[in-house]
Amino acid sequence: MRKTLLIAAILAAMPLAAQAAEDGPWTFRFGVHMVKPKSDNGTLASGALKADVDDNWRPTFSLEYMLGPNLGIDVLAALPFSHDVKLNGVKAAEVKHLPPTLGVNWHFNPGGSVNPFVGVGVNYTRFFSIDETGPLAGTRVSLDDSFGLAAHAGIDFALSPRWAVTVDARWMDIDTKVKVDGAGVGTVAIDPLAFGVSAAYRF
């Protein structure tokens, strides 16, 4: 009798264990995103120079921890993005940046085959490896780091209990003060949209 009860208990627990495995709290996403700065990036040198920052694609990674069925904490990372900066239409610099972003997401249909979500958070952007050229050749340009708000929206398309495809977009408030040879010349407003596609694995 005890053996029969033990076997029955194990069989009863198996679906619960399988469900727990399927509903792990972590989701790792890896994919590619394009950072597309807004079209009007501002002016420098008291309005004499119009700044333009171009687009760039890079691999991205994110890790999300679900606090409950609907609410998750999300961290975004990426390989360094690289952008050409033009002044009055002439390439003046190439700059790299990293835009790690921390936020919270609300998932509308957890466990469903189509699960849209929205989120808000904060972004920190660090600029480095600035290569001056053209009108800035021979100068030293520096860009201040940026802190700002971020917004996030996307959809998870489930492929299996663990795997999904994520299509998403993020907006980031990124502004940086520009110095040339130590003298401030103005602020560049990048404020990009970052959109792309990722494979998502839940564990």
Backbone as a ProteinNet text record, in pm:
[ID]
protein_1_A
[PRIMARY]
MRKTLLIAAILAAMPLAAQAAEDGPWTFRFGVHMVKPKSDNGTLASGALKADVDDNWRPTFSLEYMLGPNLGIDVLAALPFSHDVKLNGVKAAEVKHLPPTLGVNWHFNPGGSVNPFVGVGVNYTRFFSIDETGPLAGTRVSLDDSFGLAAHAGIDFALSPRWAVTVDARWMDIDTKVKVDGAGVGTVAIDPLAFGVSAAYRF
[TERTIARY]
82.8	0	86.6	190.1	276.3	348.3	391.4	459.7	365.8	240.5	141.7	116.6	105.4	83.3	202.7	325	444.9	449	418.8	417.4	310.9	193.7	86.8	127.5	198.4	242.7	344.3	437.4	537.9	472.3	376.7	308.1	228.5	170.1	93.3	183.9	306.2	398.1	467.1	473.2	545.6	493.1	360.5	314.3	350.5	347.3	382.8	530.4	615.2	758.6	786.2	717.1	734.5	689.9	576.4	528.7	627.5	685.3	782.8	904.6	947.9	1063	1031.9	907.6	869.7	857.3	815.5	788.3	902.8	1028.6	1143.2	1139.7	1199	1186	1277.6	1376.7	1475.7	1447	1466.7	1462.8	1586.1	1663.6	1782.8	1751.3	1776.8	1752.2	1883	1903.3	2020.3	1976.7	2021	1976.9	2056.2	1993.8	2055.9	1957.2	2010.7	1929.4	1999.1	1919.8	1972.2	1940.7	2043.6	2024.6	2009.2	1892.5	1862.1	1840.4	1942.2	1924.3	1815.7	1755.5	1654.6	1718.6	1638.3	1689.9	1753	1706.4	1759.8	1844	1977	2065.5	2120.6	2074.6	2115.1	2228.4	2273.1	2380.1	2489.4	2609.8	2725.5	2782.6	2873.8	2942	2842	2749.1	2649.1	2563.1	2533.4	2445.7	2514.6	2647.3	2718.5	2732.6	2729.1	2752.3	2632.1	2572.1	2460.1	2514.1	2476.3	2526.2	2428.5	2483.8	2405.6	2477.8	2402.5	2458.1	2391.5	2472.2	2413.6	2371.8	2309.6	2257.7	2368.8	2341.7	2436.4	2368.3	2403.5	2354.4	2461.3	2416.4	2508.8	2434.8	2507.5	2447.3	2410.8	2299.1	2253	2217	2215.1	2184	2098.9	2003.1	1926.8	1891.8	1873.9	1836.5	1719.5	1612.5	1493.8	1459.3	1428.6	1385.8	1241.1	1155.2	1013.3	985.1	933.7	893	757.9	680.9	549.8	510	387.9	346.2	356.2	334.2	329	447.7	512.4	612.4	753.3	841.4	979.8	1076.7	1197.6	1307.8	1403	1438.8	1511.3	1640.4	1750.6	1879.1	1924.6	1954.4	1999.6	2147.7	2220.1	2361.2	2384.2	2501.9	2530.4	2680.3	2722.8	2856.5	2857	2974.3	2976.6	2918.8	2831	2780.6	2880.8	2889.6	2981.3	2903.5	2922.8	2847	2939.9	2910.5	2974.7	2898.3	2973.1	2912.9	2952.9	2853.7	2878.9	2846.4	2926.7	2901.6	2880.6	2762.4	2725.5	2746.1	2714.6	2719.9	2855.2	2957.5	3092.8	3129.9	3179.7	3219.1	3328	3303	3396.9	3450.2	3381	3427.2	3356.5	3419.6	3357.2	3366.6	3256.2	3253.2	3182.9	3230	3166.9	3095.3	2992.2	2923.3	2860.7	2839.1	2767	2646.9	2526	2405.1	2331.7	2396.5	2323.2	2197.3	2089.3	1958.8	1893.8	1841.3	1770.7	1625	1533.2	1392.6	1302.8	1175	1072.7	974.7	931.7	837.5	708.2	597.7	468.1	423.3	406.4	366.6	214.9	146.8	1	-59.1	15.9	-40.7	62.5	109.9	213.6	163.6	249.3	213.2	140.9	102.4	33	129.5	77.7	163.3	208	128.4	164.5	153.4	266	271.5	329.7	246.3	297.9	339.2	432.7	477.6	519.3	515.5	565.2	650	740.8	827.5	881.7	933.6	1001.6	1129	1225.5	1349.7	1442	1570.8	1673.7	1788.7	1853	1963.9	2089.6	2202.1	2333.2	2414.2	2467.3	2545.8	2685	2784.5	2924.1	2983.6	3046.2	3109.1	3261	3322.7	3466.3	3518.3	3650.2	3716.3	3671.8	3687.7	3648.8	3763.3	3731.2	3829.5	3793.6	3871.7	3844.1	3897.7	3823.6	3864.8	3804.9	3837.8	3779.8	3800.4	3693.5	3708.2	3757.9	3752.4	3800.2	3935.9	3997.7	4128.2	4228.6	4306.6	4407	4355.2	4227	4169.9	4143.8	4106.5	4068.2	3923.4	3837	3694.4	3660.8	3580.4	3531.3	3380	3314.2	3168.7	3135.3	3052.9	3012.8	2922.7	2931.2	2837	2695.5	2596.7	2457.2	2373.1	2284.1	2180.5	2045.3	1949.8	1818	1714.1	1591	1480.7	1482.5	1411.8	1399.6	1259.7	1211.1	1081.8	1101.4	1017	1036.4	900.9	891.2	769.4	808	734.6	766.2	663.6	690.8	603.9	691	657.2	718.1	626.7	683.1	610.2	664.8	586.3	633.1	651.8	766.8	794.8	779.7	803.3	792.9	781	767	759.8	881.3	996.6	1117.4	1163.8	1137.5	1192.4	1085.9	1130.7	1041.7	1124.6	1056.4	1117.1	1060.8	1149	1108.1	1135.7	1034.7	1048.7	1019.7	1114.1	1093.6	1156.9	1122.1	1177.6	1197	1302.5	1330.9	1356.2	1310.2	1347.1	1433	1541.2	1632.9	1659.9	1658.3	1690.9	1841.7	1914.1	2060.4	2103.6	2158.2	2214.3	2356.2	2448.2	2586.6	2644.3	2714.5	2783.3	2916.3	2945.5	3063.1	3168	3291.6	3404.3	3508.1	3565.1	3672.9	3793.9	3902	4022.3	3988	3894.9	3859.5	3754.5	3716.4	3618	3481.2	3377.9	3243.3	3191	3133.2	3081.8	2932.6	2869.7	2726.6	2689.4	2565.6	2510.3	2452.1	2481	2422.5	2312	2191.5	2076.8	2061.2	2086	2080.2	1941.7	1889	1751.8	1707.8	1776.8	1750.5	1634.3	1586.3	1506.6	1601	1590.2	1666.3	1565.3	1565.9	1467.2	1534.6	1478.2	1538.7	1463.9	1533.4	1473.1	1571.2	1518.2	1600.8	1541.1	1627	1582.4	1578.3	1472.8	1454.1	1449.2	1522.9	1524.9	1489.3	1388.5	1342.3	1395.6	1444	1499.9	1478
-120.5	0	126	126.2	243.8	266.4	155.4	167	223.2	176.8	227.3	375.9	418.8	560.6	645.2	592.1	665.1	685.3	578.9	588.9	688.3	683	775.6	919.5	943.4	1078.9	1129.6	1040.1	1079.4	1114.8	1032	1058.2	1188.3	1215.4	1338.7	1460.8	1445.2	1559.3	1589.1	1491.4	1510.9	1628.1	1643.4	1760.2	1891.4	1894.6	2016.6	2049.8	1947.6	1970.6	2019	1957.9	2001	2145	2180.8	2318	2414.4	2377.4	2463.5	2484.4	2375.5	2389.1	2482.7	2471.8	2555.7	2701.6	2725.5	2859.4	2914.6	2885.9	2941.5	3093.6	3158.9	3304.1	3383.8	3319.8	3391.3	3376.8	3484.9	3480.2	3550.3	3477.3	3533.6	3555.2	3676.4	3709	3750	3701.2	3741.1	3764.1	3875.8	3910.1	4025.2	4100.1	4217.7	4333.2	4454.3	4574.9	4686.9	4773	4893.1	5012.3	5090.8	5217.3	5325.9	5388.1	5490.4	5623.4	5711.1	5841.4	5923.5	6014.3	6100.8	6186.6	6242.8	6312.9	6447.1	6516.4	6646.9	6631	6628.2	6603.5	6731	6847.7	6973.5	7041.5	7152.9	7232.1	7258	7285.5	7315.5	7450.8	7500.3	7627.2	7740.1	7756.1	7864.3	7858.4	7735.8	7718.4	7715.6	7730.1	7734.9	7597.4	7491.5	7357	7268.4	7209.6	7118	6976.1	6909.2	6774.1	6669.5	6562.4	6447.5	6320	6228.1	6101.6	5988.6	5897.9	5794.7	5670.5	5573.2	5451.1	5346.7	5242.5	5132.3	5009	4890.9	4761.2	4696.5	4625.5	4547.5	4432.4	4323.2	4217.9	4272.6	4224.8	4268.5	4147.6	4170.7	4066.3	4128.8	4054.5	4101.9	3984.7	4015.4	3915.6	3971.7	3895.1	3939.4	3840.5	3894.8	3813.3	3845.6	3744.1	3764.8	3765.4	3877.2	3887.7	3822	3806.4	3743.5	3708	3662.9	3623.8	3737.5	3861.5	3973.1	4068	4080.2	4184.7	4127.9	4189.5	4144.9	4261	4232.9	4329.5	4291.6	4389.1	4362.6	4444.1	4380.3	4447.7	4424.3	4532.5	4525.7	4556.7	4477	4501.3	4478.3	4518.8	4505.6	4515.5	4471.8	4506.3	4655.6	4720.4	4865.9	4906.1	5005.5	5065.2	5169.4	5186.4	5282.6	5374.1	5505.7	5602.3	5704.7	5738.6	5853.7	5978.6	6083.8	6212.9	6313.5	6375.4	6476.2	6615.1	6713.1	6853.7	6927.5	6984.1	7049.1	6956.7	6828.4	6730.6	6668.5	6705.9	6653.3	6566.8	6445	6357	6421.5	6432.4	6499.7	6406.1	6294.3	6203.5	6069.6	5968.8	5839	5807.7	5765.6	5744.9	5613.6	5547.3	5424.7	5453.7	5375.2	5391.7	5260.4	5249.1	5137.8	5194.2	5140	5195.7	5099	5045.5	4953.7	5019.6	4940.4	4993.9	4897.6	4953.4	4877.5	4921.9	4825.5	4863.6	4754.8	4785.4	4688.3	4673.5	4550.4	4520.5	4462.8	4499.3	4439.8	4354.2	4222.7	4126.9	4105.4	4122.4	4120.4	3980.6	3885.6	3752.4	3644.7	3639.8	3542.3	3399.7	3319.4	3181.9	3165.3	3277.1	3269.4	3257.7	3218.5	3205.3	3341.2	3444.5	3582.1	3665.2	3722.4	3789.5	3929.8	4031.4	4168.5	4222	4318.1	4377.8	4522.7	4600.2	4738	4756.9	4854.6	4876.4	5017.9	5053.5	5182.1	5154.7	5246.5	5225.8	5344.9	5318.8	5421.7	5370.6	5462.6	5430.9	5505.8	5435.5	5498.4	5472.8	5578.4	5564.2	5620.3	5540.2	5581.1	5590.2	5702.7	5725.9	5708.1	5648.5	5624.3	5603.4	5587.2	5561.8	5662.2	5789.9	5895.6	5918.9	5911	5928.3	6054.8	6161.5	6289.4	6288.3	6349.7	6355.6	6480.6	6505.5	6619	6750.5	6824.6	6955.4	6947.1	6830.2	6814	6745.2	6714.9	6649.1	6734.7	6669.6	6741	6797.5	6781.8	6827.9	6708.6	6737.6	6632.6	6656.7	6563.5	6573.6	6480.7	6529.3	6445.6	6460.6	6350.2	6347	6299.1	6375.6	6336.7	6214.1	6131.8	6021.3	6075.3	5990.2	6033.2	5941.4	6003.7	5931.9	5982.5	5891.8	5935.7	5826.2	5862.2	5767.6	5678	5565.7	5472.9	5412.6	5377.9	5310.7	5187.5	5087.1	4957.3	4898.9	4841.5	4771.8	4659.5	4548.4	4436.5	4325.1	4217.7	4100.7	3975.5	3881.9	3748.5	3653.9	3583.8	3481.5	3344.3	3268.3	3141.7	3037.4	2967.8	2855.6	2722.7	2724.7	2606.7	2659.9	2570.1	2620.6	2702.7	2677.7	2749.4	2853.1	2833.3	2919.9	3012.8	3134.6	3231.8	3322.7	3394.2	3500.8	3632.7	3727.1	3857.9	3965.6	4043.7	4163.6	4282.8	4377.1	4486.3	4615.6	4723.3	4855.4	4927.5	5004.8	5085.9	5229.6	5321.3	5463	5501.9	5576.6	5616.5	5766.6	5831.1	5973.6	5985.5	6013.4	6021.6	6159.1	6238.8	6370.2	6375.6	6432.7	6440.4	6579.1	6631.6	6759.1	6735.4	6822.2	6805.2	6909.2	6862.5	6953	6930.2	7038.3	7030.6	7099.5	7022.1	7072.4	7133.7	7070.4	7112.5	7221.7	7282.1	7390.5	7338.2	7369	7325.8	7394.4	7314.6	7372	7344.3	7274.8	7249.8	7107.8	7072.4	6941.2	6872.7	6745.1	6663.9	6578.2	6587.9	6508.5	6390.5	6270.7	6151	6088.3	6066.1	6018.2	5912.6	5798.5	5702.8	5609.1	5546.9	5425.8	5308.6	5204.4	5081.2	4969.4	4912.5	4809.3	4691	4571.8	4452.6	4326.3	4213.7	4082.1	3996.8	3912.8	3829.1	3690.2	3593.7	3462.1	3466.4	3413.2	3418.2	3276.9	3254.7	3123.5	3141.5	3070.3	3079.4	2961.6	2991.1	2884.7	2915.9
0	0	0	88	92.6	-39.9	-100.9	-230.8	-335.8	-333.2	-428.5	-408.6	-280.9	-250.7	-294.5	-274.5	-314.3	-465.3	-540.2	-686.7	-732.3	-666.7	-702.5	-675.6	-562.8	-529.3	-630.2	-671.3	-770.4	-903.2	-946	-1072.2	-1065.8	-948.7	-933.7	-935.2	-884	-876.3	-1008.4	-1098.4	-1223.6	-1306.5	-1326.7	-1403.5	-1337.6	-1200.8	-1130	-1148.2	-1144.6	-1165.6	-1306.7	-1404	-1542.9	-1561	-1496.4	-1507.3	-1445.3	-1329.7	-1263.8	-1351.6	-1421.6	-1511.2	-1626.6	-1678.5	-1790.8	-1749.3	-1622.6	-1576.6	-1492.9	-1530.4	-1459.6	-1462.2	-1362.1	-1350.6	-1443.2	-1504.7	-1585.4	-1734.2	-1807.7	-1954.3	-2009.1	-2089.2	-2154	-2301.4	-2349.6	-2490.1	-2557.1	-2678.2	-2755.7	-2899.6	-2957.3	-3091.6	-3148.8	-3238.4	-3298.7	-3292.1	-3269.1	-3263.8	-3340.7	-3396.1	-3459.2	-3370.7	-3341.2	-3271.3	-3377.3	-3379.5	-3479.3	-3408.4	-3405	-3340.7	-3409.5	-3332.5	-3392.2	-3500.1	-3588.1	-3706.7	-3673.3	-3569.2	-3532.2	-3406.9	-3422.6	-3309.4	-3245.9	-3291.7	-3229.9	-3303.3	-3246.3	-3306.4	-3203.6	-3254	-3170.3	-3210.2	-3126.7	-3153.1	-3178.7	-3082.4	-3087.9	-3213.3	-3258.9	-3373.6	-3508.3	-3510.4	-3638.9	-3702.5	-3621.8	-3672.7	-3641.4	-3744.5	-3727.3	-3714.6	-3607.2	-3580.4	-3631.1	-3692	-3737.8	-3694.6	-3631	-3583.2	-3660	-3720	-3805.8	-3726.8	-3796.9	-3737.5	-3724.4	-3641.4	-3629.5	-3572.5	-3628.5	-3580.1	-3493.7	-3387.9	-3305.8	-3237.2	-3202.9	-3120.1	-2982	-2927.8	-2796.6	-2711.3	-2580.9	-2483.6	-2373.3	-2323.8	-2208.5	-2118.6	-1991.4	-1892.2	-1811.5	-1803.3	-1731.7	-1621.3	-1503.6	-1390.4	-1358.4	-1360.1	-1335.8	-1186.4	-1136	-996.7	-972.4	-1077.6	-1073.5	-1215.5	-1237.7	-1372.9	-1474.6	-1431.7	-1524.9	-1517.8	-1401.5	-1378.9	-1379.1	-1461.6	-1469.9	-1462.8	-1411.5	-1410.3	-1522.3	-1606	-1730.1	-1734.6	-1773.9	-1792.8	-1936.6	-2008	-2147.2	-2156	-2235.5	-2264.6	-2413.3	-2462.5	-2605.6	-2628.6	-2746.9	-2792.1	-2826.5	-2821.3	-2843.5	-2979.4	-2976.6	-3099.5	-3148.7	-3279.9	-3340.6	-3434.3	-3420	-3499.6	-3563	-3687.4	-3751.1	-3711.8	-3679.9	-3646.1	-3753.9	-3812.8	-3915.3	-3861.9	-3903.9	-3873.3	-4004.3	-4020.7	-4147.4	-4266.7	-4246.9	-4355.2	-4380.5	-4304.7	-4324.6	-4204.1	-4231	-4121.5	-4038.4	-3906.9	-3818.1	-3709.6	-3684.1	-3579.2	-3591.7	-3535.5	-3515.2	-3367.1	-3306.5	-3162.2	-3129.7	-3024.5	-2977	-2844.8	-2818.7	-2690.6	-2647.1	-2517	-2456.5	-2381.9	-2407.8	-2346.5	-2252.9	-2146.3	-2058.5	-2002.8	-1996.9	-1956.6	-1857.8	-1749.6	-1647.4	-1644.2	-1644	-1644.3	-1588.9	-1583.9	-1544.7	-1660.4	-1685.3	-1793.3	-1736.1	-1800	-1766.4	-1883.5	-1860.5	-1963.6	-1955.3	-2067.1	-2067.4	-2076.5	-2134.7	-2155.8	-2122.3	-1995.7	-1961.4	-1984	-2045.6	-2076.6	-2207.9	-2271.8	-2399.2	-2515.5	-2630.9	-2749.1	-2801.5	-2775.4	-2810.9	-2683.7	-2640.6	-2510.3	-2526.1	-2548.6	-2559	-2422.5	-2423	-2297.5	-2319.9	-2213.1	-2213.2	-2088.6	-2092.4	-1977.7	-1971.8	-1855.6	-1834.7	-1756.8	-1767	-1695.6	-1706.5	-1679.9	-1686.6	-1772.3	-1840.3	-1929.7	-1885.5	-1892.5	-1873.8	-1999.9	-2059.5	-2182.6	-2161.8	-2195	-2184.8	-2324.7	-2355.9	-2485.4	-2473.1	-2576.2	-2572.2	-2714.5	-2727.4	-2857.1	-2963.2	-2931.5	-3025.3	-3124	-3252.2	-3359.2	-3436.3	-3413.6	-3478.8	-3622.1	-3712.1	-3852.5	-3916	-4043.8	-4115.7	-4042.2	-4016.3	-3951.4	-3807	-3746.8	-3608.6	-3601.6	-3714.5	-3715.6	-3639.1	-3553.2	-3475	-3344.9	-3317.8	-3191.2	-3099.7	-2977.2	-2882.8	-2841.2	-2879.1	-2848.7	-2732.5	-2640.2	-2530.5	-2520.4	-2482.8	-2468.4	-2327.7	-2257.3	-2122.4	-2126.7	-2021.4	-2007.4	-1987.8	-2016.3	-2014.2	-1925.4	-1845.3	-1771.4	-1820.3	-1841.1	-1886.4	-1873.3	-1900.4	-1896	-2019.4	-2009.6	-2122.3	-2121.1	-2239.5	-2254.6	-2340.9	-2320.3	-2385.5	-2421.8	-2541.4	-2583.4	-2677.6	-2670.1	-2757.9	-2747.6	-2819.8	-2821	-2819.7	-2731.2	-2732.5	-2809.4	-2907.1	-2982.3	-2939.7	-2865.2	-2810	-2919.9	-2914.4	-3002.6	-2930.2	-2798.6	-2712.4	-2569.8	-2469.7	-2332.2	-2290	-2350	-2310	-2410.8	-2539.2	-2642.8	-2701.1	-2736.3	-2799	-2888.8	-2975.2	-3054.4	-3003.8	-2974.2	-2923.2	-3026.5	-3056.8	-3140.4	-3050	-3042.3	-2948	-2996.2	-2926.6	-2953.5	-2821.3	-2813.1	-2695.7	-2738.1	-2654.3	-2669	-2551.3	-2577	-2471.1	-2479.3	-2364.2	-2355	-2336.1	-2445.9	-2442.5	-2492.4	-2403.1	-2436.6	-2382.7	-2460.5	-2416.3	-2443.5	-2343.5	-2360.7	-2431.8	-2529.1	-2615	-2579.2	-2566.3	-2546.2	-2655.8	-2705.1	-2803.5	-2742.2	-2724	-2655.8	-2521	-2449.9	-2315.5	-2305.9	-2417.4	-2416.8	-2458.4	-2379.8	-2413.2	-2537.4	-2628.9	-2754.1	-2772.7	-2676.2	-2688.7	-2649.8	-2677.7	-2641.8	-2764.6	-2777.5	-2884.7	-2823.9	-2879.5	-2835.4	-2929.9	-2880.1	-2964.4	-2958.4	-2839	-2814.4	-2916.3	-2920.9	-3028.7	-3001	-3109	-3102.6	-3127.8	-3046.4	-3068.4	-3090.5	-3211.1	-3240.2	-3308.4	-3281.3	-3338.4	-3301.6	-3315	-3291.6	-3212.6	-3123	-3038	-3024.1	-2994.6	-2948.8	-2796.8	-2738.7	-2594	-2537.8	-2429.2	-2363.1	-2217.4	-2170.9	-2032.4	-1952.2	-1831.5	-1746.3	-1599.3
[MASK]
+++++++++++++++++++++++++++++++++++++++++++++++++++++++++++++++++++++++++++++++++++++++++++++++++++++++++++++++++++++++++++++++++++++++++++++++++++++++++++++++++++++++++++++++++++++++++++++++++++++++++++

